[in-house]
């Protein structure tokens, strides 16, 4: 399992996420999940209260561009 970000960082990430347009939220969540090891998608989904499937799809799309 991954190590969680400190609470202060999580709060900042959530504040940024909540200010984004929907398509940018998906992009941001996907990028954050890619930065983490196994369990990152689940962690980010819980942190941002969004769908794991959406994050997985966005992360896959991000990877396919590079």
N, CA, C and O atoms as a GROMACS GRO file, in nm:
protein
  264
    1UNK      N    1   0.084  -0.119   0.000
    1UNK     CA    2   0.000   0.000   0.000
    1UNK      C    3   0.089   0.124   0.000
    1UNK      O    4   0.202   0.122   0.048
    2UNK      N    5   0.036   0.230  -0.054
    2UNK     CA    6   0.113   0.354  -0.062
    2UNK      C    7   0.107   0.433   0.067
    2UNK      O    8   0.018   0.414   0.150
    3UNK      N    9   0.202   0.521   0.082
    3UNK     CA   10   0.202   0.611   0.198
    3UNK      C   11   0.122   0.735   0.161
    3UNK      O   12   0.144   0.795   0.056
    4UNK      N   13   0.030   0.773   0.246
    4UNK     CA   14  -0.057   0.888   0.220
    4UNK      C   15   0.024   1.017   0.229
    4UNK      O   16   0.123   1.026   0.301
    5UNK      N   17  -0.023   1.117   0.154
    5UNK     CA   18   0.035   1.250   0.166
    5UNK      C   19   0.000   1.307   0.303
    5UNK      O   20  -0.099   1.265   0.364
    6UNK      N   21   0.081   1.401   0.353
    6UNK     CA   22   0.044   1.469   0.478
    6UNK      C   23  -0.091   1.540   0.462
    6UNK      O   24  -0.127   1.581   0.352
    7UNK      N   25  -0.163   1.555   0.571
    7UNK     CA   26  -0.296   1.617   0.568
    7UNK      C   27  -0.295   1.754   0.502
    7UNK      O   28  -0.388   1.787   0.428
    8UNK      N   29  -0.194   1.834   0.529
    8UNK     CA   30  -0.186   1.968   0.471
    8UNK      C   31  -0.180   1.961   0.318
    8UNK      O   32  -0.246   2.039   0.250
    9UNK      N   33  -0.103   1.869   0.266
    9UNK     CA   34  -0.091   1.852   0.121
    9UNK      C   35  -0.222   1.802   0.064
    9UNK      O   36  -0.267   1.851  -0.040
   10UNK      N   37  -0.285   1.705   0.130
   10UNK     CA   38  -0.415   1.654   0.084
   10UNK      C   39  -0.517   1.768   0.075
   10UNK      O   40  -0.592   1.776  -0.022
   11UNK      N   41  -0.520   1.853   0.175
   11UNK     CA   42  -0.614   1.965   0.176
   11UNK      C   43  -0.588   2.059   0.059
   11UNK      O   44  -0.681   2.104  -0.006
   12UNK      N   45  -0.462   2.090   0.033
   12UNK     CA   46  -0.427   2.176  -0.079
   12UNK      C   47  -0.466   2.113  -0.212
   12UNK      O   48  -0.516   2.181  -0.301
   13UNK      N   49  -0.443   1.982  -0.225
   13UNK     CA   50  -0.480   1.911  -0.347
   13UNK      C   51  -0.631   1.915  -0.368
   13UNK      O   52  -0.678   1.937  -0.480
   14UNK      N   53  -0.706   1.894  -0.261
   14UNK     CA   54  -0.852   1.897  -0.270
   14UNK      C   55  -0.903   2.035  -0.307
   14UNK      O   56  -0.996   2.048  -0.386
   15UNK      N   57  -0.843   2.139  -0.250
   15UNK     CA   58  -0.884   2.276  -0.283
   15UNK      C   59  -0.859   2.307  -0.431
   15UNK      O   60  -0.943   2.368  -0.497
   16UNK      N   61  -0.744   2.265  -0.482
   16UNK     CA   62  -0.715   2.286  -0.623
   16UNK      C   63  -0.812   2.207  -0.710
   16UNK      O   64  -0.870   2.261  -0.804
   17UNK      N   65  -0.831   2.081  -0.677
   17UNK     CA   66  -0.922   1.994  -0.753
   17UNK      C   67  -1.061   2.054  -0.762
   17UNK      O   68  -1.123   2.052  -0.869
   18UNK      N   69  -1.111   2.106  -0.653
   18UNK     CA   70  -1.247   2.162  -0.650
   18UNK      C   71  -1.262   2.290  -0.730
   18UNK      O   72  -1.375   2.330  -0.761
   19UNK      N   73  -1.153   2.354  -0.766
   19UNK     CA   74  -1.158   2.478  -0.844
   19UNK      C   75  -1.149   2.453  -0.995
   19UNK      O   76  -1.170   2.544  -1.075
   20UNK      N   77  -1.118   2.330  -1.032
   20UNK     CA   78  -1.097   2.298  -1.173
   20UNK      C   79  -1.227   2.266  -1.245
   20UNK      O   80  -1.325   2.225  -1.184
   21UNK      N   81  -1.226   2.287  -1.377
   21UNK     CA   82  -1.336   2.240  -1.461
   21UNK      C   83  -1.332   2.088  -1.465
   21UNK      O   84  -1.229   2.027  -1.436
   22UNK      N   85  -1.443   2.026  -1.499
   22UNK     CA   86  -1.454   1.880  -1.494
   22UNK      C   87  -1.346   1.809  -1.574
   22UNK      O   88  -1.286   1.714  -1.524
   23UNK      N   89  -1.319   1.853  -1.696
   23UNK     CA   90  -1.218   1.784  -1.777
   23UNK      C   91  -1.079   1.801  -1.716
   23UNK      O   92  -0.995   1.712  -1.729
   24UNK      N   93  -1.054   1.914  -1.651
   24UNK     CA   94  -0.925   1.935  -1.586
   24UNK      C   95  -0.915   1.855  -1.456
   24UNK      O   96  -0.806   1.812  -1.417
   25UNK      N   97  -1.028   1.834  -1.390
   25UNK     CA   98  -1.029   1.749  -1.270
   25UNK      C   99  -0.984   1.608  -1.306
   25UNK      O  100  -0.903   1.547  -1.236
   26UNK      N  101  -1.038   1.555  -1.417
   26UNK     CA  102  -1.002   1.420  -1.460
   26UNK      C  103  -0.854   1.411  -1.495
   26UNK      O  104  -0.787   1.314  -1.460
   27UNK      N  105  -0.804   1.511  -1.562
   27UNK     CA  106  -0.663   1.514  -1.599
   27UNK      C  107  -0.575   1.519  -1.474
   27UNK      O  108  -0.479   1.442  -1.463
   28UNK      N  109  -0.606   1.607  -1.382
   28UNK     CA  110  -0.530   1.622  -1.259
   28UNK      C  111  -0.531   1.492  -1.177
   28UNK      O  112  -0.427   1.448  -1.128
   29UNK      N  113  -0.648   1.433  -1.163
   29UNK     CA  114  -0.658   1.308  -1.086
   29UNK      C  115  -0.575   1.198  -1.152
   29UNK      O  116  -0.507   1.122  -1.083
   30UNK      N  117  -0.580   1.190  -1.283
   30UNK     CA  118  -0.501   1.088  -1.354
   30UNK      C  119  -0.352   1.107  -1.336
   30UNK      O  120  -0.279   1.011  -1.315
   31UNK      N  121  -0.307   1.231  -1.343
   31UNK     CA  122  -0.165   1.260  -1.326
   31UNK      C  123  -0.121   1.226  -1.183
   31UNK      O  124  -0.015   1.166  -1.163
   32UNK      N  125  -0.201   1.265  -1.085
   32UNK     CA  126  -0.166   1.234  -0.946
   32UNK      C  127  -0.159   1.082  -0.923
   32UNK      O  128  -0.071   1.034  -0.853
   33UNK      N  129  -0.252   1.010  -0.981
   33UNK     CA  130  -0.252   0.863  -0.965
   33UNK      C  131  -0.128   0.802  -1.028
   33UNK      O  132  -0.072   0.706  -0.974
   34UNK      N  133  -0.084   0.855  -1.141
   34UNK     CA  134   0.036   0.802  -1.208
   34UNK      C  135   0.162   0.823  -1.123
   34UNK      O  136   0.257   0.746  -1.134
   35UNK      N  137   0.163   0.926  -1.041
   35UNK     CA  138   0.279   0.956  -0.958
   35UNK      C  139   0.296   0.855  -0.844
   35UNK      O  140   0.404   0.843  -0.787
   36UNK      N  141   0.190   0.783  -0.812
   36UNK     CA  142   0.191   0.693  -0.698
   36UNK      C  143   0.206   0.548  -0.742
   36UNK      O  144   0.174   0.513  -0.855
   37UNK      N  145   0.253   0.467  -0.652
   37UNK     CA  146   0.269   0.324  -0.681
   37UNK      C  147   0.134   0.252  -0.671
   37UNK      O  148   0.029   0.315  -0.676
   38UNK      N  149   0.140   0.121  -0.658
   38UNK     CA  150   0.021   0.038  -0.645
   38UNK      C  151  -0.071   0.096  -0.538
   38UNK      O  152  -0.027   0.127  -0.426
   39UNK      N  153  -0.198   0.112  -0.572
   39UNK     CA  154  -0.295   0.168  -0.479
   39UNK      C  155  -0.320   0.316  -0.501
   39UNK      O  156  -0.406   0.375  -0.436
   40UNK      N  157  -0.246   0.376  -0.592
   40UNK     CA  158  -0.259   0.519  -0.617
   40UNK      C  159  -0.395   0.560  -0.670
   40UNK      O  160  -0.447   0.665  -0.632
   41UNK      N  161  -0.452   0.478  -0.758
   41UNK     CA  162  -0.583   0.512  -0.815
   41UNK      C  163  -0.689   0.515  -0.704
   41UNK      O  164  -0.770   0.607  -0.698
   42UNK      N  165  -0.687   0.415  -0.620
   42UNK     CA  166  -0.785   0.408  -0.510
   42UNK      C  167  -0.766   0.525  -0.413
   42UNK      O  168  -0.863   0.587  -0.370
   43UNK      N  169  -0.641   0.554  -0.380
   43UNK     CA  170  -0.611   0.664  -0.288
   43UNK      C  171  -0.661   0.798  -0.343
   43UNK      O  172  -0.726   0.874  -0.272
   44UNK      N  173  -0.632   0.825  -0.470
   44UNK     CA  174  -0.673   0.951  -0.531
   44UNK      C  175  -0.825   0.956  -0.546
   44UNK      O  176  -0.886   1.062  -0.526
   45UNK      N  177  -0.888   0.844  -0.580
   45UNK     CA  178  -1.034   0.840  -0.592
   45UNK      C  179  -1.100   0.876  -0.459
   45UNK      O  180  -1.198   0.951  -0.456
   46UNK      N  181  -1.047   0.823  -0.351
   46UNK     CA  182  -1.102   0.855  -0.219
   46UNK      C  183  -1.073   1.000  -0.182
   46UNK      O  184  -1.159   1.069  -0.127
   47UNK      N  185  -0.952   1.046  -0.212
   47UNK     CA  186  -0.914   1.183  -0.178
   47UNK      C  187  -1.003   1.284  -0.248
   47UNK      O  188  -1.045   1.383  -0.188
   48UNK      N  189  -1.032   1.261  -0.376
   48UNK     CA  190  -1.112   1.355  -0.455
   48UNK      C  191  -1.258   1.315  -0.466
   48UNK      O  192  -1.336   1.384  -0.531
   49UNK      N  193  -1.295   1.203  -0.404
   49UNK     CA  194  -1.433   1.155  -0.408
   49UNK      C  195  -1.482   1.142  -0.553
   49UNK      O  196  -1.585   1.197  -0.591
   50UNK      N  197  -1.406   1.068  -0.632
   50UNK     CA  198  -1.442   1.047  -0.772
   50UNK      C  199  -1.425   0.900  -0.809
   50UNK      O  200  -1.377   0.820  -0.728
   51UNK      N  201  -1.462   0.866  -0.928
   51UNK     CA  202  -1.464   0.728  -0.975
   51UNK      C  203  -1.323   0.676  -1.006
   51UNK      O  204  -1.244   0.744  -1.070
   52UNK      N  205  -1.295   0.556  -0.959
   52UNK     CA  206  -1.168   0.490  -0.992
   52UNK      C  207  -1.157   0.468  -1.143
   52UNK      O  208  -1.050   0.483  -1.201
   53UNK      N  209  -1.269   0.432  -1.206
   53UNK     CA  210  -1.268   0.406  -1.350
   53UNK      C  211  -1.229   0.530  -1.429
   53UNK      O  212  -1.154   0.521  -1.526
   54UNK      N  213  -1.278   0.644  -1.389
   54UNK     CA  214  -1.244   0.770  -1.456
   54UNK      C  215  -1.095   0.798  -1.443
   54UNK      O  216  -1.030   0.838  -1.539
   55UNK      N  217  -1.042   0.777  -1.325
   55UNK     CA  218  -0.900   0.801  -1.302
   55UNK      C  219  -0.816   0.703  -1.384
   55UNK      O  220  -0.717   0.743  -1.446
   56UNK      N  221  -0.854   0.576  -1.384
   56UNK     CA  222  -0.778   0.478  -1.460
   56UNK      C  223  -0.779   0.511  -1.609
   56UNK      O  224  -0.676   0.500  -1.675
   57UNK      N  225  -0.893   0.551  -1.661
   57UNK     CA  226  -0.903   0.587  -1.802
   57UNK      C  227  -0.815   0.708  -1.834
   57UNK      O  228  -0.743   0.707  -1.934
   58UNK      N  229  -0.819   0.809  -1.750
   58UNK     CA  230  -0.738   0.929  -1.773
   58UNK      C  231  -0.590   0.896  -1.761
   58UNK      O  232  -0.509   0.946  -1.840
   59UNK      N  233  -0.553   0.815  -1.664
   59UNK     CA  234  -0.412   0.779  -1.648
   59UNK      C  235  -0.364   0.702  -1.770
   59UNK      O  236  -0.253   0.724  -1.818
   60UNK      N  237  -0.446   0.612  -1.822
   60UNK     CA  238  -0.410   0.538  -1.943
   60UNK      C  239  -0.392   0.633  -2.061
   60UNK      O  240  -0.298   0.618  -2.139
   61UNK      N  241  -0.482   0.729  -2.075
   61UNK     CA  242  -0.472   0.826  -2.184
   61UNK      C  243  -0.347   0.912  -2.170
   61UNK      O  244  -0.283   0.945  -2.270
   62UNK      N  245  -0.312   0.949  -2.049
   62UNK     CA  246  -0.190   1.029  -2.026
   62UNK      C  247  -0.068   0.950  -2.066
   62UNK      O  248   0.023   1.004  -2.130
   63UNK      N  249  -0.063   0.823  -2.031
   63UNK     CA  250   0.052   0.739  -2.063
   63UNK      C  251   0.065   0.718  -2.213
   63UNK      O  252   0.176   0.712  -2.265
   64UNK      N  253  -0.046   0.706  -2.283
   64UNK     CA  254  -0.041   0.677  -2.425
   64UNK      C  255   0.011   0.796  -2.508
   64UNK      O  256   0.049   0.778  -2.623
   65UNK      N  257   0.012   0.914  -2.449
   65UNK     CA  258   0.061   1.032  -2.519
   65UNK      C  259   0.213   1.042  -2.518
   65UNK      O  260   0.271   1.117  -2.596
   66UNK      N  261   0.277   0.966  -2.431
   66UNK     CA  262   0.422   0.979  -2.415
   66UNK      C  263   0.493   0.855  -2.453
   66UNK      O  264   0.616   0.849  -2.445
   0.00000   0.00000   0.00000
